[in-house]
Amino acid sequence: MLSIILYKASRLKTGKLITVLLLLSFQFFIHPASAQTEVDAIMMNKNQFCAGFNYSHSYWKDYWEGTLKRNNENLGTVTTNALMFMANYGITNSLNVMVGAPYVWTNASAGTLHGLQGVQDISLNVKWKAFKYNSGENKLALLLVGGISTPLNNYVVDFMPLSIGLGSTNFTGRVMVDYVRNRIFATASAAYVVRGNISIDRTSYYDTQMHLTNEVNMPDAANYQLRAGYRGKYLIAEGLLTNWTTLGGYDITRNNMPFPSNNMDATSLGINLKFTLPQHTNLSFLAGANYVIDGRNMGQATSINGGIFYAFYFNKASKKSAANQ
């Protein structure tokens, strides 16, 4: 589901406010590397069920305050860990439904702020391969994805940088185009994210003007991704270029407190690997890494992840045609 956490300012002993933000590897949606997710073009077969766990570790020290890059010695290195359960079921060969939910815990290596932990947001996505065209060694497909994510508990959203989430209910629509030739593929996607309002533990707040309410209007966002690489029967290896753009909001001012409705943008590079055991094709292992190369009101995070997934086949036909179609 996108990887973004906004962090509350902490105070130095001198009394100055320090701001920090973090972009998590899960884009605020935690994604297993190269598994069948809502952001790739891989489909499960009809009546095939796949489930597993993915662990991710993200850390940062430098961040962007607006366009100014800086660090915060009062916090040191901020880390976020997440263990996500994810399941995918093939209703048909061209229609999949996916659910996932992470348990998240945070920590700062310096200062007095204590980390938080808990179950974050549950996500539900439906992926449909709406069009496909094959000509010799060339394969072209158009995929459409619709999804929703919402918090599973009433976690604190206004305790940054150690909050586990933003607390908004999101509706996402995504379009993907996938091209494959001789196992070499390229997938381009674009998504629009409608974000619901959130409530904070204050009776008023100031962004660019005073609001005498605890309800915060969250700006929508857009997500773009290009991935390309090798998609074999037992091995998938790919590189990714991902961009998250907030469609509104404002920059944090110098040494002032951040806010959930800030303008948060980030561009990251990543790699993913998936290996399916040839002698036991039900079992797959995943690994990946991401690095934020540019941002605005975001942390420059490095993220690594790994996971294991097991596919259950409900009939012989599914088992024969399952491997990385």
C-alpha positions in Angstrom: 0.0 0.0 0.0 2.4 4.1 -0.5 5.2 4.6 1.7 4.8 7.7 3.6 4.9 8.8 7.3 4.9 12.4 8.4 6.6 13.1 11.6 5.9 15.4 14.5 8.6 17.9 15.7 10.6 17.1 18.8 12.3 19.8 20.9 16.0 20.2 21.4 17.3 21.3 24.8 17.7 24.8 23.3 14.0 24.9 22.8 14.1 25.0 19.0 11.7 22.8 17.1 13.2 20.2 14.8 11.2 18.7 12.0 11.5 15.2 10.4 9.7 13.2 7.8 10.0 9.6 6.7 9.2 7.8 3.4 8.9 4.1 4.2 9.7 1.4 1.6 6.1 0.4 1.7 5.1 3.7 0.0 2.8 4.0 2.6 1.6 0.6 1.3 4.1 -2.1 2.2 4.8 -4.3 -0.8 6.6 -7.6 -0.9 9.3 -7.7 -3.5 8.2 -9.2 -6.8 5.2 -11.1 -5.3 1.8 -10.9 -7.0 0.8 -7.4 -5.7 -1.4 -4.6 -6.9 1.7 -2.8 -8.5 2.9 -5.6 -10.7 1.6 -7.4 -13.8 1.8 -11.0 -12.4 -1.5 -12.8 -12.1 -2.5 -15.8 -10.0 -4.3 -18.7 -11.8 -8.0 -19.5 -11.4 -8.7 -21.1 -8.0 -5.1 -20.6 -6.9 -4.3 -19.1 -3.4 -1.0 -17.7 -2.3 -0.1 -16.4 1.1 3.0 -15.4 3.1 4.9 -12.9 5.1 7.2 -10.1 4.1 9.6 -8.2 6.5 10.9 -4.7 5.7 13.5 -2.6 7.5 13.7 1.2 6.6 16.1 3.8 8.1 17.1 7.4 7.5 19.1 10.2 9.0 18.9 13.0 6.4 15.6 14.5 5.3 14.2 17.3 3.2 12.6 20.3 5.0 10.9 21.6 1.9 13.7 21.5 -0.6 16.4 22.0 2.1 18.3 18.8 2.9 19.4 18.5 6.5 19.6 16.1 9.5 18.6 16.0 13.2 21.2 14.9 15.7 18.5 15.0 18.4 16.9 11.9 16.8 19.9 10.2 15.2 18.8 7.4 12.9 15.1 6.7 12.7 14.2 3.1 11.8 10.8 1.5 10.9 10.3 -2.2 10.8 7.2 -4.0 9.4 6.0 -7.5 9.2 3.3 -7.9 6.6 0.9 -10.7 5.9 -0.4 -10.8 2.4 -2.8 -13.2 0.5 -3.9 -13.4 -3.1 -6.6 -15.4 -4.7 -7.3 -16.0 -8.4 -11.0 -15.7 -9.0 -10.2 -16.3 -12.7 -7.0 -16.2 -14.6 -7.6 -12.5 -15.3 -9.2 -11.4 -12.0 -7.3 -11.5 -8.7 -8.2 -10.2 -5.2 -5.5 -9.4 -2.6 -5.5 -8.5 1.1 -2.7 -7.4 3.3 -2.0 -5.9 6.8 1.4 -5.0 8.4 2.5 -4.9 12.0 4.8 -1.9 12.4 7.3 -0.8 15.0 9.5 2.4 15.1 12.6 3.6 16.9 15.0 6.6 17.1 18.6 6.0 18.0 19.0 9.4 19.9 16.8 11.7 22.0 14.1 10.9 24.4 11.2 9.9 22.2 10.0 6.3 22.5 9.0 4.2 19.5 5.5 3.0 18.9 4.2 -0.3 17.6 1.0 -1.9 16.4 -1.1 -3.2 13.6 -1.4 -0.5 10.9 -3.8 -0.5 7.9 -5.6 -3.3 6.1 -5.7 -3.2 2.3 -8.0 -4.8 -0.2 -7.2 -4.7 -4.0 -8.8 -6.2 -7.0 -6.6 -6.6 -10.1 -8.1 -7.2 -13.6 -6.2 -8.1 -16.8 -8.6 -6.2 -19.0 -6.7 -6.7 -22.3 -4.0 -9.0 -23.7 -2.4 -9.4 -27.1 0.1 -12.0 -28.2 2.1 -12.0 -31.4 4.9 -14.5 -31.6 7.4 -13.7 -28.8 5.7 -10.4 -28.0 3.1 -10.1 -25.3 1.1 -6.9 -24.4 -1.4 -6.5 -21.5 -3.4 -3.8 -19.9 -4.3 -4.2 -16.3 -6.7 -2.2 -14.0 -6.5 -2.2 -10.2 -8.9 -0.8 -7.6 -8.1 -0.7 -3.9 -9.0 0.5 -0.5 -6.9 0.8 2.7 -8.1 1.8 6.2 -6.6 1.7 9.7 -7.3 -1.5 11.8 -7.0 0.4 15.1 -7.0 3.8 16.5 -3.3 4.4 16.5 -1.8 7.8 17.2 -1.1 9.8 14.0 0.2 13.0 15.6 3.3 11.6 17.3 6.0 12.1 14.7 8.6 10.7 13.8 7.5 7.6 15.6 3.9 7.2 14.6 3.2 4.0 12.7 0.9 5.5 10.1 -1.2 8.5 8.9 -4.6 7.1 9.8 -6.4 8.0 6.5 -8.7 5.8 4.5 -7.5 5.7 0.9 -9.1 4.7 -2.3 -6.7 3.9 -5.2 -7.2 3.5 -8.9 -4.3 2.2 -11.0 -3.6 1.5 -14.7 -0.7 -0.7 -15.8 0.7 -1.6 -19.3 2.9 -4.7 -19.4 5.1 -5.7 -22.3 7.1 -9.0 -22.5 9.5 -10.3 -25.1 11.7 -13.4 -24.6 11.2 -13.2 -20.8 12.4 -9.5 -20.8 9.6 -7.3 -19.6 8.7 -3.6 -18.9 5.7 -2.5 -16.8 4.6 1.1 -16.5 1.8 2.1 -14.1 0.1 5.2 -12.8 -2.2 5.5 -9.8 -4.5 8.2 -8.3 -5.0 8.0 -4.5 -8.0 9.7 -2.9 -7.2 10.2 0.8 -9.9 10.6 3.4 -9.7 13.2 6.2 -8.1 12.3 9.5 -8.6 13.3 13.1 -5.8 14.5 15.4 -5.6 14.8 19.2 -5.9 18.6 19.2 -8.9 20.9 19.1 -7.2 23.3 16.7 -4.2 23.5 14.4 -2.5 25.9 12.0 -1.2 25.1 8.5 -1.4 28.2 6.4 -4.3 29.4 8.4 -6.0 28.7 11.8 -8.5 25.8 11.9 -10.7 25.4 15.0 -11.2 21.7 14.5 -9.4 18.4 15.0 -10.3 17.2 11.4 -7.5 17.5 8.8 -8.2 17.6 5.1 -5.7 15.3 3.5 -4.6 16.1 -0.1 -4.8 13.4 -2.7 -1.7 11.9 -4.3 -0.4 10.3 -7.4 2.0 7.3 -7.8 4.0 6.4 -10.9 6.2 3.4 -11.4 8.4 1.9 -14.1 9.8 -1.6 -13.6 11.8 -3.7 -16.0 13.9 -6.8 -16.0 13.8 -10.6 -16.4 10.7 -12.7 -15.7 11.6 -16.4 -16.0 9.9 -19.6 -14.9 11.7 -19.8 -11.6 13.5 -16.4 -11.3 12.2 -12.8 -11.5 14.8 -10.0 -11.4 13.8 -6.3 -11.9 14.7 -2.7 -11.3 12.2 -0.1 -10.3 11.8 3.7 -10.6 9.0 4.9 -8.3 7.6 8.4 -7.8 5.1 9.6 -5.1 3.6 13.1 -5.6 1.3 14.8 -3.2 -1.3 16.8 -5.1 -1.5 19.8 -2.7 -0.3 20.7 0.7 2.5 23.1 1.7 6.2 23.0 2.7 7.4 22.9 6.3 8.9 26.1 7.3 12.4 26.3 8.8 12.6 24.6 12.2 8.8 24.4 12.4 6.5 21.5 13.1 5.5 19.2 10.2 1.9 18.3 9.6 0.0 15.4 7.9 -1.2 17.6 5.0 2.2 18.8 4.0 3.3 18.5 0.4 5.3 15.2 0.5 7.1 14.1 -2.7 9.7 11.3 -3.2 11.5 9.5 -6.0 13.2 6.2 -5.3 15.2 3.5 -7.1 14.9 -0.2 -6.2 15.6 -3.8 -7.1 13.5 -6.9 -6.5 14.2 -10.6 -6.8 11.9 -13.6 -6.6 13.0 -17.2 -6.7 10.7 -20.2 -6.9 12.1 -23.6 -6.0 12.2 -25.8 -9.1 11.7 -28.9 -7.1 8.9 -27.4 -5.0 7.2 -24.7 -7.1 4.7 -23.9 -4.4 7.4 -22.1 -2.4 8.9 -18.7 -3.3 11.5 -16.5 -1.7 11.6 -12.7 -2.1 14.2 -10.0 -1.6 14.4 -6.3 -2.4 15.9 -2.9 -1.7 15.0 0.7 -2.3 16.7 4.1 -1.9 15.1 7.6 -2.0 17.1 9.7 -4.5 15.1 12.9 -4.3 12.3 14.3 -2.1 10.4 17.2 -0.6 9.4 17.2 3.1 10.5 13.5 3.2 13.2 11.4 4.8 16.0 10.0 2.5 15.3 6.4 3.4 17.1 3.2 2.6 14.9 0.1 2.7 15.5 -3.6 2.5 12.9 -6.4 2.6 12.6 -10.2 2.3 9.7 -12.6 2.4 8.4 -16.2 1.8 5.2 -17.2 0.1 3.4 -20.5 -0.4 0.9 -21.2 -3.2 -1.9 -23.6 -2.7 -3.3 -25.3 -5.8 -6.9 -26.4 -5.8 -6.7 -28.4 -9.0 -4.0 -30.0 -11.3 -4.6 -27.5 -14.1 -3.7 -24.6 -11.9 -0.5 -26.3 -10.7 0.7 -27.0 -14.2 0.3 -23.4 -15.5 1.2 -21.5 -12.3 4.9 -20.6 -12.5 5.4 -16.9 -13.4 3.0 -16.5 -16.2 
